[in-house]
Amino acid sequence: MLVEKQKALPLIYEEVKLDIGYRVYLIIENKVIIEIKSVEALNDVHIAQILTYLKLSDCKLGMLINFNVTLIKNGIKRIANNL
């Protein structure tokens, strides 16, 4: 199983290219992105972050995992890129 941690994703905007625009926590088999958080609550900015990672990496599925919850099942959010 191929697991890449702290993988750099390039950011390209018009004429500007940054080789390391973003850093993804985990990418599994070049298909699933795992983003780890420990926050009071997951909000729209966290969802936007993982959607950006999905678009830049051509992955279809992302998992946001928040460890700052009583039950871990309440801290997991599945996000699919339907583009």
PyMOL Python script that loads the backbone (N, CA, C, O; Angstrom):
from pymol import cmd

cmd.read_pdbstr("""\
ATOM      1  N   MET A   1       0.848  -1.174   0.000  1.00  0.00           N
ATOM      2  CA  MET A   1       0.000   0.000   0.000  1.00  0.00           C
ATOM      3  C   MET A   1       0.899   1.245   0.000  1.00  0.00           C
ATOM      4  O   MET A   1       1.828   1.363   0.799  1.00  0.00           O
ATOM      5  N   LEU A   2       0.598   2.151  -0.905  1.00  0.00           N
ATOM      6  CA  LEU A   2       1.359   3.393  -1.028  1.00  0.00           C
ATOM      7  C   LEU A   2       0.718   4.470  -0.156  1.00  0.00           C
ATOM      8  O   LEU A   2      -0.436   4.843  -0.369  1.00  0.00           O
ATOM      9  N   VAL A   3       1.463   4.962   0.819  1.00  0.00           N
ATOM     10  CA  VAL A   3       1.005   6.045   1.687  1.00  0.00           C
ATOM     11  C   VAL A   3       2.070   7.133   1.660  1.00  0.00           C
ATOM     12  O   VAL A   3       3.236   6.888   1.967  1.00  0.00           O
ATOM     13  N   GLU A   4       1.650   8.336   1.287  1.00  0.00           N
ATOM     14  CA  GLU A   4       2.565   9.479   1.274  1.00  0.00           C
ATOM     15  C   GLU A   4       2.138  10.449   2.358  1.00  0.00           C
ATOM     16  O   GLU A   4       0.965  10.812   2.443  1.00  0.00           O
ATOM     17  N   LYS A   5       3.085  10.873   3.192  1.00  0.00           N
ATOM     18  CA  LYS A   5       2.752  11.822   4.247  1.00  0.00           C
ATOM     19  C   LYS A   5       3.395  13.170   3.965  1.00  0.00           C
ATOM     20  O   LYS A   5       4.479  13.253   3.388  1.00  0.00           O
ATOM     21  N   GLN A   6       2.708  14.216   4.379  1.00  0.00           N
ATOM     22  CA  GLN A   6       3.175  15.585   4.184  1.00  0.00           C
ATOM     23  C   GLN A   6       3.586  15.843   2.731  1.00  0.00           C
ATOM     24  O   GLN A   6       4.620  16.457   2.466  1.00  0.00           O
ATOM     25  N   LYS A   7       2.761  15.365   1.797  1.00  0.00           N
ATOM     26  CA  LYS A   7       3.060  15.528   0.373  1.00  0.00           C
ATOM     27  C   LYS A   7       2.800  16.968  -0.066  1.00  0.00           C
ATOM     28  O   LYS A   7       1.762  17.549   0.248  1.00  0.00           O
ATOM     29  N   ALA A   8       3.745  17.522  -0.785  1.00  0.00           N
ATOM     30  CA  ALA A   8       3.618  18.887  -1.289  1.00  0.00           C
ATOM     31  C   ALA A   8       2.779  18.890  -2.562  1.00  0.00           C
ATOM     32  O   ALA A   8       2.977  18.065  -3.454  1.00  0.00           O
ATOM     33  N   LEU A   9       1.842  19.827  -2.632  1.00  0.00           N
ATOM     34  CA  LEU A   9       1.048  20.037  -3.841  1.00  0.00           C
ATOM     35  C   LEU A   9       1.401  21.407  -4.412  1.00  0.00           C
ATOM     36  O   LEU A   9       1.422  22.393  -3.675  1.00  0.00           O
ATOM     37  N   PRO A  10       1.677  21.482  -5.706  1.00  0.00           N
ATOM     38  CA  PRO A  10       2.005  22.783  -6.296  1.00  0.00           C
ATOM     39  C   PRO A  10       0.767  23.669  -6.436  1.00  0.00           C
ATOM     40  O   PRO A  10      -0.355  23.178  -6.563  1.00  0.00           O
ATOM     41  N   LEU A  11       0.986  24.938  -6.413  1.00  0.00           N
ATOM     42  CA  LEU A  11      -0.077  25.917  -6.610  1.00  0.00           C
ATOM     43  C   LEU A  11       0.272  26.726  -7.845  1.00  0.00           C
ATOM     44  O   LEU A  11       1.338  27.336  -7.917  1.00  0.00           O
ATOM     45  N   ILE A  12      -0.632  26.729  -8.819  1.00  0.00           N
ATOM     46  CA  ILE A  12      -0.415  27.481 -10.052  1.00  0.00           C
ATOM     47  C   ILE A  12      -1.584  28.449 -10.213  1.00  0.00           C
ATOM     48  O   ILE A  12      -2.744  28.037 -10.249  1.00  0.00           O
ATOM     49  N   TYR A  13      -1.269  29.736 -10.308  1.00  0.00           N
ATOM     50  CA  TYR A  13      -2.281  30.758 -10.498  1.00  0.00           C
ATOM     51  C   TYR A  13      -1.780  31.728 -11.552  1.00  0.00           C
ATOM     52  O   TYR A  13      -0.800  32.442 -11.337  1.00  0.00           O
ATOM     53  N   GLU A  14      -2.455  31.749 -12.688  1.00  0.00           N
ATOM     54  CA  GLU A  14      -2.063  32.563 -13.830  1.00  0.00           C
ATOM     55  C   GLU A  14      -0.598  32.322 -14.181  1.00  0.00           C
ATOM     56  O   GLU A  14      -0.259  31.238 -14.654  1.00  0.00           O
ATOM     57  N   GLU A  15       0.267  33.287 -13.967  1.00  0.00           N
ATOM     58  CA  GLU A  15       1.683  33.170 -14.335  1.00  0.00           C
ATOM     59  C   GLU A  15       2.557  32.700 -13.169  1.00  0.00           C
ATOM     60  O   GLU A  15       3.749  32.449 -13.349  1.00  0.00           O
ATOM     61  N   VAL A  16       1.976  32.581 -11.993  1.00  0.00           N
ATOM     62  CA  VAL A  16       2.755  32.265 -10.791  1.00  0.00           C
ATOM     63  C   VAL A  16       2.650  30.781 -10.479  1.00  0.00           C
ATOM     64  O   VAL A  16       1.557  30.215 -10.454  1.00  0.00           O
ATOM     65  N   LYS A  17       3.816  30.150 -10.237  1.00  0.00           N
ATOM     66  CA  LYS A  17       3.831  28.742  -9.853  1.00  0.00           C
ATOM     67  C   LYS A  17       4.657  28.574  -8.591  1.00  0.00           C
ATOM     68  O   LYS A  17       5.835  28.930  -8.549  1.00  0.00           O
ATOM     69  N   LEU A  18       4.018  28.024  -7.556  1.00  0.00           N
ATOM     70  CA  LEU A  18       4.724  27.687  -6.321  1.00  0.00           C
ATOM     71  C   LEU A  18       4.811  26.169  -6.245  1.00  0.00           C
ATOM     72  O   LEU A  18       3.789  25.484  -6.274  1.00  0.00           O
ATOM     73  N   ASP A  19       6.027  25.640  -6.148  1.00  0.00           N
ATOM     74  CA  ASP A  19       6.187  24.187  -6.104  1.00  0.00           C
ATOM     75  C   ASP A  19       5.537  23.573  -4.873  1.00  0.00           C
ATOM     76  O   ASP A  19       5.001  22.466  -4.932  1.00  0.00           O
ATOM     77  N   ILE A  20       5.587  24.289  -3.766  1.00  0.00           N
ATOM     78  CA  ILE A  20       4.946  23.799  -2.545  1.00  0.00           C
ATOM     79  C   ILE A  20       3.936  24.850  -2.102  1.00  0.00           C
ATOM     80  O   ILE A  20       4.214  25.662  -1.219  1.00  0.00           O
ATOM     81  N   GLY A  21       2.754  24.822  -2.729  1.00  0.00           N
ATOM     82  CA  GLY A  21       1.693  25.750  -2.370  1.00  0.00           C
ATOM     83  C   GLY A  21       0.899  25.240  -1.184  1.00  0.00           C
ATOM     84  O   GLY A  21       0.440  26.016  -0.346  1.00  0.00           O
ATOM     85  N   TYR A  22       0.741  23.918  -1.121  1.00  0.00           N
ATOM     86  CA  TYR A  22      -0.010  23.260  -0.050  1.00  0.00           C
ATOM     87  C   TYR A  22       0.738  22.016   0.391  1.00  0.00           C
ATOM     88  O   TYR A  22       1.588  21.502  -0.336  1.00  0.00           O
ATOM     89  N   ARG A  23       0.421  21.535   1.578  1.00  0.00           N
ATOM     90  CA  ARG A  23       1.010  20.295   2.076  1.00  0.00           C
ATOM     91  C   ARG A  23      -0.107  19.426   2.637  1.00  0.00           C
ATOM     92  O   ARG A  23      -0.738  19.774   3.635  1.00  0.00           O
ATOM     93  N   VAL A  24      -0.344  18.287   1.982  1.00  0.00           N
ATOM     94  CA  VAL A  24      -1.409  17.363   2.360  1.00  0.00           C
ATOM     95  C   VAL A  24      -0.890  16.432   3.448  1.00  0.00           C
ATOM     96  O   VAL A  24       0.240  15.949   3.369  1.00  0.00           O
ATOM     97  N   TYR A  25      -1.716  16.179   4.467  1.00  0.00           N
ATOM     98  CA  TYR A  25      -1.285  15.347   5.579  1.00  0.00           C
ATOM     99  C   TYR A  25      -0.988  13.915   5.120  1.00  0.00           C
ATOM    100  O   TYR A  25       0.126  13.430   5.317  1.00  0.00           O
ATOM    101  N   LEU A  26      -1.967  13.231   4.511  1.00  0.00           N
ATOM    102  CA  LEU A  26      -1.759  11.868   4.005  1.00  0.00           C
ATOM    103  C   LEU A  26      -2.475  11.687   2.681  1.00  0.00           C
ATOM    104  O   LEU A  26      -3.593  12.171   2.504  1.00  0.00           O
ATOM    105  N   ILE A  27      -1.835  10.990   1.747  1.00  0.00           N
ATOM    106  CA  ILE A  27      -2.487  10.538   0.521  1.00  0.00           C
ATOM    107  C   ILE A  27      -2.266   9.027   0.447  1.00  0.00           C
ATOM    108  O   ILE A  27      -1.133   8.549   0.493  1.00  0.00           O
ATOM    109  N   ILE A  28      -3.359   8.294   0.332  1.00  0.00           N
ATOM    110  CA  ILE A  28      -3.297   6.839   0.308  1.00  0.00           C
ATOM    111  C   ILE A  28      -3.616   6.348  -1.098  1.00  0.00           C
ATOM    112  O   ILE A  28      -4.672   6.644  -1.657  1.00  0.00           O
ATOM    113  N   GLU A  29      -2.662   5.581  -1.661  1.00  0.00           N
ATOM    114  CA  GLU A  29      -2.807   4.973  -2.986  1.00  0.00           C
ATOM    115  C   GLU A  29      -3.174   5.989  -4.081  1.00  0.00           C
ATOM    116  O   GLU A  29      -3.805   5.619  -5.071  1.00  0.00           O
ATOM    117  N   ASN A  30      -2.794   7.239  -3.919  1.00  0.00           N
ATOM    118  CA  ASN A  30      -3.132   8.313  -4.864  1.00  0.00           C
ATOM    119  C   ASN A  30      -4.630   8.398  -5.128  1.00  0.00           C
ATOM    120  O   ASN A  30      -5.050   8.812  -6.209  1.00  0.00           O
ATOM    121  N   LYS A  31      -5.440   8.006  -4.139  1.00  0.00           N
ATOM    122  CA  LYS A  31      -6.892   8.008  -4.293  1.00  0.00           C
ATOM    123  C   LYS A  31      -7.609   8.717  -3.165  1.00  0.00           C
ATOM    124  O   LYS A  31      -8.630   9.363  -3.399  1.00  0.00           O
ATOM    125  N   VAL A  32      -7.102   8.613  -1.947  1.00  0.00           N
ATOM    126  CA  VAL A  32      -7.794   9.142  -0.770  1.00  0.00           C
ATOM    127  C   VAL A  32      -6.882  10.109  -0.035  1.00  0.00           C
ATOM    128  O   VAL A  32      -5.716   9.809   0.222  1.00  0.00           O
ATOM    129  N   ILE A  33      -7.428  11.283   0.303  1.00  0.00           N
ATOM    130  CA  ILE A  33      -6.700  12.275   1.092  1.00  0.00           C
ATOM    131  C   ILE A  33      -7.245  12.249   2.513  1.00  0.00           C
ATOM    132  O   ILE A  33      -8.457  12.278   2.727  1.00  0.00           O
ATOM    133  N   ILE A  34      -6.335  12.194   3.481  1.00  0.00           N
ATOM    134  CA  ILE A  34      -6.702  12.242   4.892  1.00  0.00           C
ATOM    135  C   ILE A  34      -6.154  13.542   5.453  1.00  0.00           C
ATOM    136  O   ILE A  34      -4.958  13.813   5.349  1.00  0.00           O
ATOM    137  N   GLU A  35      -7.023  14.344   6.047  1.00  0.00           N
ATOM    138  CA  GLU A  35      -6.606  15.593   6.682  1.00  0.00           C
ATOM    139  C   GLU A  35      -6.990  15.517   8.155  1.00  0.00           C
ATOM    140  O   GLU A  35      -8.154  15.300   8.490  1.00  0.00           O
ATOM    141  N   ILE A  36      -6.010  15.695   9.027  1.00  0.00           N
ATOM    142  CA  ILE A  36      -6.178  15.554  10.465  1.00  0.00           C
ATOM    143  C   ILE A  36      -6.320  16.940  11.100  1.00  0.00           C
ATOM    144  O   ILE A  36      -5.576  17.866  10.776  1.00  0.00           O
ATOM    145  N   LYS A  37      -7.280  17.059  12.000  1.00  0.00           N
ATOM    146  CA  LYS A  37      -7.501  18.309  12.735  1.00  0.00           C
ATOM    147  C   LYS A  37      -7.719  17.990  14.203  1.00  0.00           C
ATOM    148  O   LYS A  37      -8.039  16.857  14.563  1.00  0.00           O
ATOM    149  N   SER A  38      -7.545  18.988  15.040  1.00  0.00           N
ATOM    150  CA  SER A  38      -7.941  18.923  16.440  1.00  0.00           C
ATOM    151  C   SER A  38      -8.496  20.298  16.786  1.00  0.00           C
ATOM    152  O   SER A  38      -7.818  21.141  17.373  1.00  0.00           O
ATOM    153  N   VAL A  39      -9.755  20.495  16.401  1.00  0.00           N
ATOM    154  CA  VAL A  39     -10.404  21.795  16.536  1.00  0.00           C
ATOM    155  C   VAL A  39     -11.746  21.635  17.250  1.00  0.00           C
ATOM    156  O   VAL A  39     -12.278  20.529  17.352  1.00  0.00           O
ATOM    157  N   GLU A  40     -12.280  22.742  17.737  1.00  0.00           N
ATOM    158  CA  GLU A  40     -13.578  22.721  18.422  1.00  0.00           C
ATOM    159  C   GLU A  40     -14.656  22.097  17.543  1.00  0.00           C
ATOM    160  O   GLU A  40     -15.444  21.269  18.001  1.00  0.00           O
ATOM    161  N   ALA A  41     -14.682  22.503  16.279  1.00  0.00           N
ATOM    162  CA  ALA A  41     -15.654  21.948  15.325  1.00  0.00           C
ATOM    163  C   ALA A  41     -15.114  22.140  13.911  1.00  0.00           C
ATOM    164  O   ALA A  41     -14.441  23.130  13.621  1.00  0.00           O
ATOM    165  N   LEU A  42     -15.415  21.186  13.040  1.00  0.00           N
ATOM    166  CA  LEU A  42     -15.067  21.337  11.626  1.00  0.00           C
ATOM    167  C   LEU A  42     -16.003  22.375  11.025  1.00  0.00           C
ATOM    168  O   LEU A  42     -17.206  22.359  11.286  1.00  0.00           O
ATOM    169  N   ASN A  43     -15.453  23.276  10.220  1.00  0.00           N
ATOM    170  CA  ASN A  43     -16.307  24.289   9.599  1.00  0.00           C
ATOM    171  C   ASN A  43     -16.008  24.397   8.108  1.00  0.00           C
ATOM    172  O   ASN A  43     -15.232  23.612   7.564  1.00  0.00           O
ATOM    173  N   ASP A  44     -16.624  25.366   7.460  1.00  0.00           N
ATOM    174  CA  ASP A  44     -16.540  25.502   6.002  1.00  0.00           C
ATOM    175  C   ASP A  44     -15.115  25.667   5.479  1.00  0.00           C
ATOM    176  O   ASP A  44     -14.807  25.197   4.383  1.00  0.00           O
ATOM    177  N   VAL A  45     -14.248  26.320   6.234  1.00  0.00           N
ATOM    178  CA  VAL A  45     -12.874  26.522   5.755  1.00  0.00           C
ATOM    179  C   VAL A  45     -12.129  25.187   5.697  1.00  0.00           C
ATOM    180  O   VAL A  45     -11.281  25.000   4.824  1.00  0.00           O
ATOM    181  N   HIS A  46     -12.423  24.268   6.595  1.00  0.00           N
ATOM    182  CA  HIS A  46     -11.787  22.945   6.562  1.00  0.00           C
ATOM    183  C   HIS A  46     -12.275  22.147   5.351  1.00  0.00           C
ATOM    184  O   HIS A  46     -11.495  21.444   4.708  1.00  0.00           O
ATOM    185  N   ILE A  47     -13.547  22.261   5.051  1.00  0.00           N
ATOM    186  CA  ILE A  47     -14.112  21.578   3.882  1.00  0.00           C
ATOM    187  C   ILE A  47     -13.537  22.174   2.600  1.00  0.00           C
ATOM    188  O   ILE A  47     -13.195  21.438   1.674  1.00  0.00           O
ATOM    189  N   ALA A  48     -13.430  23.497   2.541  1.00  0.00           N
ATOM    190  CA  ALA A  48     -12.839  24.156   1.367  1.00  0.00           C
ATOM    191  C   ALA A  48     -11.384  23.730   1.186  1.00  0.00           C
ATOM    192  O   ALA A  48     -10.931  23.546   0.056  1.00  0.00           O
ATOM    193  N   GLN A  49     -10.653  23.573   2.278  1.00  0.00           N
ATOM    194  CA  GLN A  49      -9.256  23.148   2.210  1.00  0.00           C
ATOM    195  C   GLN A  49      -9.143  21.769   1.571  1.00  0.00           C
ATOM    196  O   GLN A  49      -8.331  21.571   0.667  1.00  0.00           O
ATOM    197  N   ILE A  50      -9.940  20.825   2.027  1.00  0.00           N
ATOM    198  CA  ILE A  50      -9.826  19.471   1.482  1.00  0.00           C
ATOM    199  C   ILE A  50     -10.360  19.395   0.054  1.00  0.00           C
ATOM    200  O   ILE A  50      -9.853  18.608  -0.746  1.00  0.00           O
ATOM    201  N   LEU A  51     -11.372  20.198  -0.283  1.00  0.00           N
ATOM    202  CA  LEU A  51     -11.842  20.243  -1.666  1.00  0.00           C
ATOM    203  C   LEU A  51     -10.746  20.778  -2.600  1.00  0.00           C
ATOM    204  O   LEU A  51     -10.596  20.294  -3.722  1.00  0.00           O
ATOM    205  N   THR A  52      -9.996  21.759  -2.143  1.00  0.00           N
ATOM    206  CA  THR A  52      -8.870  22.284  -2.920  1.00  0.00           C
ATOM    207  C   THR A  52      -7.824  21.198  -3.134  1.00  0.00           C
ATOM    208  O   THR A  52      -7.315  21.029  -4.242  1.00  0.00           O
ATOM    209  N   TYR A  53      -7.505  20.465  -2.073  1.00  0.00           N
ATOM    210  CA  TYR A  53      -6.550  19.371  -2.191  1.00  0.00           C
ATOM    211  C   TYR A  53      -7.037  18.316  -3.180  1.00  0.00           C
ATOM    212  O   TYR A  53      -6.249  17.799  -3.973  1.00  0.00           O
ATOM    213  N   LEU A  54      -8.324  17.995  -3.138  1.00  0.00           N
ATOM    214  CA  LEU A  54      -8.875  16.999  -4.051  1.00  0.00           C
ATOM    215  C   LEU A  54      -8.742  17.457  -5.502  1.00  0.00           C
ATOM    216  O   LEU A  54      -8.366  16.669  -6.370  1.00  0.00           O
ATOM    217  N   LYS A  55      -9.048  18.718  -5.766  1.00  0.00           N
ATOM    218  CA  LYS A  55      -8.961  19.239  -7.129  1.00  0.00           C
ATOM    219  C   LYS A  55      -7.522  19.260  -7.641  1.00  0.00           C
ATOM    220  O   LYS A  55      -7.264  18.906  -8.792  1.00  0.00           O
ATOM    221  N   LEU A  56      -6.597  19.672  -6.796  1.00  0.00           N
ATOM    222  CA  LEU A  56      -5.192  19.770  -7.216  1.00  0.00           C
ATOM    223  C   LEU A  56      -4.530  18.407  -7.379  1.00  0.00           C
ATOM    224  O   LEU A  56      -3.579  18.273  -8.149  1.00  0.00           O
ATOM    225  N   SER A  57      -5.011  17.413  -6.679  1.00  0.00           N
ATOM    226  CA  SER A  57      -4.364  16.098  -6.703  1.00  0.00           C
ATOM    227  C   SER A  57      -5.074  15.091  -7.595  1.00  0.00           C
ATOM    228  O   SER A  57      -4.556  13.994  -7.804  1.00  0.00           O
ATOM    229  N   ASP A  58      -6.233  15.429  -8.120  1.00  0.00           N
ATOM    230  CA  ASP A  58      -7.053  14.518  -8.918  1.00  0.00           C
ATOM    231  C   ASP A  58      -7.559  13.316  -8.118  1.00  0.00           C
ATOM    232  O   ASP A  58      -7.967  12.314  -8.704  1.00  0.00           O
ATOM    233  N   CYS A  59      -7.538  13.406  -6.805  1.00  0.00           N
ATOM    234  CA  CYS A  59      -8.142  12.365  -5.963  1.00  0.00           C
ATOM    235  C   CYS A  59      -9.653  12.588  -5.932  1.00  0.00           C
ATOM    236  O   CYS A  59     -10.124  13.702  -6.160  1.00  0.00           O
ATOM    237  N   LYS A  60     -10.398  11.545  -5.654  1.00  0.00           N
ATOM    238  CA  LYS A  60     -11.853  11.629  -5.653  1.00  0.00           C
ATOM    239  C   LYS A  60     -12.459  11.657  -4.251  1.00  0.00           C
ATOM    240  O   LYS A  60     -13.594  12.102  -4.081  1.00  0.00           O
ATOM    241  N   LEU A  61     -11.717  11.186  -3.245  1.00  0.00           N
ATOM    242  CA  LEU A  61     -12.281  11.051  -1.903  1.00  0.00           C
ATOM    243  C   LEU A  61     -11.355  11.659  -0.865  1.00  0.00           C
ATOM    244  O   LEU A  61     -10.138  11.484  -0.918  1.00  0.00           O
ATOM    245  N   GLY A  62     -11.950  12.380   0.084  1.00  0.00           N
ATOM    246  CA  GLY A  62     -11.198  12.956   1.193  1.00  0.00           C
ATOM    247  C   GLY A  62     -11.884  12.648   2.506  1.00  0.00           C
ATOM    248  O   GLY A  62     -13.107  12.525   2.573  1.00  0.00           O
ATOM    249  N   MET A  63     -11.088  12.525   3.540  1.00  0.00           N
ATOM    250  CA  MET A  63     -11.605  12.300   4.884  1.00  0.00           C
ATOM    251  C   MET A  63     -11.029  13.370   5.802  1.00  0.00           C
ATOM    252  O   MET A  63      -9.812  13.523   5.914  1.00  0.00           O
ATOM    253  N   LEU A  64     -11.921  14.109   6.456  1.00  0.00           N
ATOM    254  CA  LEU A  64     -11.515  15.061   7.484  1.00  0.00           C
ATOM    255  C   LEU A  64     -11.705  14.362   8.815  1.00  0.00           C
ATOM    256  O   LEU A  64     -12.794  13.864   9.104  1.00  0.00           O
ATOM    257  N   ILE A  65     -10.673  14.319   9.621  1.00  0.00           N
ATOM    258  CA  ILE A  65     -10.770  13.659  10.919  1.00  0.00           C
ATOM    259  C   ILE A  65     -10.414  14.665  12.002  1.00  0.00           C
ATOM    260  O   ILE A  65      -9.305  15.199  12.034  1.00  0.00           O
ATOM    261  N   ASN A  66     -11.376  14.916  12.891  1.00  0.00           N
ATOM    262  CA  ASN A  66     -11.193  15.834  14.007  1.00  0.00           C
ATOM    263  C   ASN A  66     -11.052  15.010  15.285  1.00  0.00           C
ATOM    264  O   ASN A  66     -11.972  14.286  15.665  1.00  0.00           O
ATOM    265  N   PHE A  67      -9.906  15.118  15.943  1.00  0.00           N
ATOM    266  CA  PHE A  67      -9.668  14.350  17.160  1.00  0.00           C
ATOM    267  C   PHE A  67     -10.157  15.055  18.420  1.00  0.00           C
ATOM    268  O   PHE A  67     -10.076  14.485  19.508  1.00  0.00           O
ATOM    269  N   ASN A  68     -10.655  16.267  18.300  1.00  0.00           N
ATOM    270  CA  ASN A  68     -11.136  17.003  19.468  1.00  0.00           C
ATOM    271  C   ASN A  68     -12.629  16.744  19.696  1.00  0.00           C
ATOM    272  O   ASN A  68     -13.419  17.683  19.798  1.00  0.00           O
ATOM    273  N   VAL A  69     -13.007  15.473  19.773  1.00  0.00           N
ATOM    274  CA  VAL A  69     -14.397  15.067  20.007  1.00  0.00           C
ATOM    275  C   VAL A  69     -14.417  13.941  21.039  1.00  0.00           C
ATOM    276  O   VAL A  69     -13.410  13.268  21.259  1.00  0.00           O
ATOM    277  N   THR A  70     -15.573  13.746  21.667  1.00  0.00           N
ATOM    278  CA  THR A  70     -15.702  12.680  22.657  1.00  0.00           C
ATOM    279  C   THR A  70     -15.663  11.309  21.999  1.00  0.00           C
ATOM    280  O   THR A  70     -14.944  10.418  22.451  1.00  0.00           O
ATOM    281  N   LEU A  71     -16.435  11.139  20.934  1.00  0.00           N
ATOM    282  CA  LEU A  71     -16.446   9.895  20.163  1.00  0.00           C
ATOM    283  C   LEU A  71     -15.847  10.169  18.790  1.00  0.00           C
ATOM    284  O   LEU A  71     -16.297  11.072  18.085  1.00  0.00           O
ATOM    285  N   ILE A  72     -14.840   9.399  18.406  1.00  0.00           N
ATOM    286  CA  ILE A  72     -14.145   9.657  17.136  1.00  0.00           C
ATOM    287  C   ILE A  72     -15.092   9.563  15.944  1.00  0.00           C
ATOM    288  O   ILE A  72     -14.889  10.256  14.948  1.00  0.00           O
ATOM    289  N   LYS A  73     -16.125   8.717  16.024  1.00  0.00           N
ATOM    290  CA  LYS A  73     -17.057   8.605  14.898  1.00  0.00           C
ATOM    291  C   LYS A  73     -17.783   9.926  14.633  1.00  0.00           C
ATOM    292  O   LYS A  73     -18.252  10.158  13.519  1.00  0.00           O
ATOM    293  N   ASN A  74     -17.878  10.784  15.637  1.00  0.00           N
ATOM    294  CA  ASN A  74     -18.495  12.098  15.457  1.00  0.00           C
ATOM    295  C   ASN A  74     -17.547  13.119  14.842  1.00  0.00           C
ATOM    296  O   ASN A  74     -17.971  14.208  14.458  1.00  0.00           O
ATOM    297  N   GLY A  75     -16.267  12.772  14.748  1.00  0.00           N
ATOM    298  CA  GLY A  75     -15.280  13.703  14.212  1.00  0.00           C
ATOM    299  C   GLY A  75     -14.824  13.369  12.807  1.00  0.00           C
ATOM    300  O   GLY A  75     -13.883  13.981  12.302  1.00  0.00           O
ATOM    301  N   ILE A  76     -15.480  12.398  12.159  1.00  0.00           N
ATOM    302  CA  ILE A  76     -15.065  11.988  10.815  1.00  0.00           C
ATOM    303  C   ILE A  76     -16.060  12.500   9.784  1.00  0.00           C
ATOM    304  O   ILE A  76     -17.266  12.286   9.910  1.00  0.00           O
ATOM    305  N   LYS A  77     -15.547  13.173   8.770  1.00  0.00           N
ATOM    306  CA  LYS A  77     -16.393  13.688   7.693  1.00  0.00           C
ATOM    307  C   LYS A  77     -15.824  13.231   6.357  1.00  0.00           C
ATOM    308  O   LYS A  77     -14.657  13.476   6.051  1.00  0.00           O
ATOM    309  N   ARG A  78     -16.652  12.568   5.571  1.00  0.00           N
ATOM    310  CA  ARG A  78     -16.260  12.086   4.249  1.00  0.00           C
ATOM    311  C   ARG A  78     -16.642  13.134   3.207  1.00  0.00           C
ATOM    312  O   ARG A  78     -17.764  13.640   3.206  1.00  0.00           O
ATOM    313  N   ILE A  79     -15.697  13.456   2.318  1.00  0.00           N
ATOM    314  CA  ILE A  79     -15.945  14.457   1.277  1.00  0.00           C
ATOM    315  C   ILE A  79     -15.539  13.881  -0.060  1.00  0.00           C
ATOM    316  O   ILE A  79     -14.412  13.416  -0.231  1.00  0.00           O
ATOM    317  N   ALA A  80     -16.462  13.912  -1.009  1.00  0.00           N
ATOM    318  CA  ALA A  80     -16.193  13.386  -2.339  1.00  0.00           C
ATOM    319  C   ALA A  80     -16.122  14.522  -3.345  1.00  0.00           C
ATOM    320  O   ALA A  80     -16.908  15.468  -3.287  1.00  0.00           O
ATOM    321  N   ASN A  81     -15.174  14.421  -4.269  1.00  0.00           N
ATOM    322  CA  ASN A  81     -15.024  15.400  -5.334  1.00  0.00           C
ATOM    323  C   ASN A  81     -15.743  14.816  -6.560  1.00  0.00           C
ATOM    324  O   ASN A  81     -15.262  13.855  -7.158  1.00  0.00           O
ATOM    325  N   ASN A  82     -16.865  15.382  -6.924  1.00  0.00           N
ATOM    326  CA  ASN A  82     -17.691  14.861  -8.006  1.00  0.00           C
ATOM    327  C   ASN A  82     -17.393  15.477  -9.362  1.00  0.00           C
ATOM    328  O   ASN A  82     -18.165  15.306 -10.305  1.00  0.00           O
ATOM    329  N   LEU A  83     -16.276  16.196  -9.469  1.00  0.00           N
ATOM    330  CA  LEU A  83     -15.965  16.846 -10.751  1.00  0.00           C
ATOM    331  C   LEU A  83     -15.400  15.879 -11.735  1.00  0.00           C
ATOM    332  O   LEU A  83     -15.084  16.259 -12.862  1.00  0.00           O
TER     333      LEU A  83
END
""", "prot")
cmd.dss("prot")
cmd.show_as("cartoon", "prot")
cmd.util.cbc("prot")
cmd.orient("prot")
